[in-house]
Amino acid sequence: MRKPSLRTKTYAALLGLMTAGAFVLTTGPASSHGYTEQPISRQKLCANGTVTGCGDIQWEPQSVEAPKGFPQAGPSDGHICSGDHARFGPLDSPTRPDGSAWPTTKVTGGQQYTFQWQFTAEHSTTDFRYYATKQGWDDTKPLTRADLDTTPFLVVPYSGRPPQTLEMTGTLPTGLTGHHMILAVWTIADTGNAFYACSDVTF
């Protein structure tokens, strides 16, 4: 039997590396996903059918993943709610796809509130951070850092992997009235990413 040539061996090795790389790329991100259910996030509203015409996010509300380190890093202004994913763009729009207002959750400033996350796959966690828009922010435009008080009103450190559903209680900010946005950020410990969720609320 003829021995494989050097060219044949090299091709086989390269093919093996390419196959292994494709496997890592397609399976790696699936290890961590989550979104907020309380207050209900825009992606959850799309997933449960309350808001229609959202596109891909309706099938994967858990996938709004972007670099961690917000507000210094993370998704770009105007694309915070989508995590800079173009196919999740409807989440950044000030109105839902039919042009009407996003549904809001009623909350009261200064009172305790129970936040709830839903995870489709658990991941080692650093913390959960919550930000609120400033009084007088422009809700006719996509969310930017200038719209937010970039000091989180609640930080919940967390060590380990969360269960499928996780609740945490904290005090809502004071001095806010009317329509606002709460941005929730789940910071992952062992990757460079975090998960983002935007919830419309009425104080």
QUISULQUI-V799483 format. One record per residue. N is the residue number from 1. PHI is phi in radians with two decimals (none if undefined). PSI is psi in radians with two decimals (* if undefined). OMEGA is omega in radians with two decimals (999 if undefined). Layout:
n-><N	N>
phi-><PHI	PHI>
psi-><PSI	PSI>
omega-><OMEGA	OMEGA>
This chain:
n-><1	2	3	4	5	6	7	8	9	10	11	12	13	14	15	16	17	18	19	20	21	22	23	24	25	26	27	28	29	30	31	32	33	34	35	36	37	38	39	40	41	42	43	44	45	46	47	48	49	50	51	52	53	54	55	56	57	58	59	60	61	62	63	64	65	66	67	68	69	70	71	72	73	74	75	76	77	78	79	80	81	82	83	84	85	86	87	88	89	90	91	92	93	94	95	96	97	98	99	100	101	102	103	104	105	106	107	108	109	110	111	112	113	114	115	116	117	118	119	120	121	122	123	124	125	126	127	128	129	130	131	132	133	134	135	136	137	138	139	140	141	142	143	144	145	146	147	148	149	150	151	152	153	154	155	156	157	158	159	160	161	162	163	164	165	166	167	168	169	170	171	172	173	174	175	176	177	178	179	180	181	182	183	184	185	186	187	188	189	190	191	192	193	194	195	196	197	198	199	200	201	202	203>
phi-><none	-1.21	-1.29	-1.07	-1.28	-1.06	-1.11	-1.13	-1.11	-1.12	-1.08	-1.10	-1.13	-1.13	-1.09	-1.12	-1.13	-1.10	-1.14	-1.09	-1.11	-1.12	-1.12	-1.09	-1.17	-1.52	-1.80	-0.99	-1.12	-1.25	-1.40	-2.68	-2.64	-3.02	-2.76	-1.61	-1.86	-2.54	-1.13	-1.08	-1.50	-1.04	-1.16	-1.22	-1.06	-1.25	-1.22	-1.56	1.53	-1.11	-1.99	-1.94	1.36	-1.43	1.39	-1.04	-1.09	-1.11	-1.61	-2.49	-1.11	-1.45	-1.83	-1.45	-1.97	-2.68	-0.98	-1.49	1.73	-1.10	-1.62	-1.14	-2.16	1.73	-1.13	-1.31	-0.98	1.51	-2.31	-1.19	-1.20	-1.65	1.14	1.22	-1.66	-1.03	-1.30	-1.81	-0.89	-0.96	-1.18	-1.46	-1.20	-1.10	-2.15	-1.30	-0.96	-1.52	1.59	-1.51	-1.30	-1.13	-1.05	-2.11	-1.78	-1.39	-2.38	-2.20	-1.08	1.44	-1.81	-1.23	-2.43	-1.72	-1.55	-2.35	-1.92	-2.07	-2.06	-1.59	-2.70	-1.41	-2.57	-0.97	-2.12	-1.67	-2.94	-2.12	-2.22	-2.23	-2.15	-2.19	-1.22	-1.36	-1.11	1.57	-1.09	-1.60	-1.49	-1.65	-2.23	-1.04	-1.12	-2.23	-1.12	-1.12	-1.35	-1.78	-1.35	-1.37	-1.62	-1.07	-1.41	-2.64	-2.20	-2.07	-1.10	-2.61	-1.94	1.81	-1.81	-1.28	-1.27	-1.05	-2.20	-2.33	-1.96	-2.58	-1.99	-2.69	-1.60	-1.28	-1.17	-1.78	1.41	-1.93	-2.39	1.40	-1.33	-2.49	-2.08	-1.90	-1.78	-1.85	-2.23	-1.78	-1.58	-1.51	-1.41	-1.95	-2.37	-1.58	-2.06	-2.49	-1.97	-2.10	-2.54	-1.82	-2.16	-1.50	-2.31	-2.13	-1.50>
psi-><2.37	2.36	2.53	2.42	2.88	-0.66	-0.71	-0.75	-0.73	-0.75	-0.76	-0.71	-0.75	-0.70	-0.68	-0.72	-0.74	-0.71	-0.77	-0.72	-0.71	-0.65	-0.77	-0.75	-0.60	-0.41	-0.43	-0.98	-0.32	-0.10	-0.12	2.08	2.55	2.89	2.88	2.43	-0.34	1.99	2.58	2.29	2.83	-0.69	-0.59	-0.66	-0.63	-0.69	-0.61	0.03	-0.01	-0.69	2.25	2.89	0.38	-0.22	-2.55	-0.52	-0.42	-0.43	-0.36	1.18	-0.29	0.00	0.32	1.42	2.38	2.98	2.54	3.10	0.34	2.44	-0.14	-0.61	-2.86	-2.96	2.72	2.73	2.43	-0.20	0.43	-0.77	-0.46	-0.10	0.47	0.31	2.01	-0.61	-0.17	0.30	-0.61	-0.43	-0.43	-0.30	2.41	-0.39	2.80	2.97	-0.47	0.07	-0.11	2.99	2.57	2.44	2.57	2.73	2.30	2.26	2.89	2.16	2.49	-0.08	2.80	2.47	2.46	1.97	2.53	2.29	2.57	2.30	2.30	-0.32	2.28	2.70	2.59	2.30	2.54	-0.95	3.05	2.34	2.49	2.27	2.62	2.64	2.72	2.73	2.29	0.09	2.72	1.77	0.19	0.03	2.76	2.62	2.35	2.97	-0.58	-0.40	-0.36	2.61	1.88	0.06	2.05	2.43	-0.21	2.27	2.19	1.75	2.55	2.23	2.23	-2.86	2.26	2.76	-3.11	-0.65	2.33	2.25	2.55	2.51	2.41	2.99	2.26	2.64	2.72	2.94	0.17	2.42	2.67	-2.73	2.28	2.97	2.37	2.16	2.10	2.36	2.14	1.93	2.16	2.44	-0.67	0.34	3.09	0.25	2.98	2.91	2.46	2.49	2.23	2.26	2.28	2.27	2.81	2.05	*>
omega-><3.14	3.09	3.11	3.10	3.10	3.13	3.13	3.14	-3.13	3.13	-3.14	3.13	3.13	3.13	3.11	3.11	3.13	3.14	3.12	3.14	3.13	3.13	3.13	-3.08	-3.07	-3.09	-3.07	-3.05	-3.07	-3.05	-3.09	3.12	3.09	-3.14	-3.13	3.06	-3.10	-0.11	-3.01	-3.10	3.11	-3.12	3.10	3.09	3.09	-3.08	-3.10	3.06	3.09	3.05	-3.09	3.11	-3.06	-3.09	-2.97	-3.05	3.13	-3.13	-3.09	-3.12	-3.10	-2.91	3.12	-3.05	-3.12	3.13	3.11	3.13	3.13	0.16	-3.12	3.10	-3.14	-3.10	-3.09	3.10	-3.11	-3.13	-3.09	-3.07	3.13	-3.08	-3.13	3.08	-3.09	-3.10	3.04	-3.06	3.13	3.13	-3.12	-3.07	3.10	3.08	3.07	-3.00	3.14	3.10	3.13	-3.09	3.02	3.04	-3.13	3.03	3.13	3.13	3.14	-3.13	3.11	-3.13	3.09	3.14	3.12	3.09	-3.11	3.05	3.02	-3.10	3.04	3.01	-3.06	3.14	3.09	-2.90	3.01	3.14	3.00	-3.11	-3.09	-3.13	3.10	3.07	3.13	3.01	-3.14	3.10	-3.10	-3.09	3.06	-3.13	3.09	-3.05	3.05	3.09	3.13	3.12	-3.00	2.83	-3.00	2.91	-3.09	3.09	3.11	3.02	-3.14	3.07	-3.14	-3.14	3.13	-3.10	-3.13	3.04	-3.10	3.09	-3.11	3.08	3.09	-3.06	3.11	-3.10	3.11	-3.12	3.12	3.06	-3.13	3.06	3.08	-3.08	3.09	3.09	2.97	3.09	3.10	-3.11	3.08	-3.07	-3.12	-3.05	-2.97	2.95	3.12	-3.00	3.05	3.06	-3.02	3.11	3.13	3.11	3.06	-3.13	3.02	3.08	999>
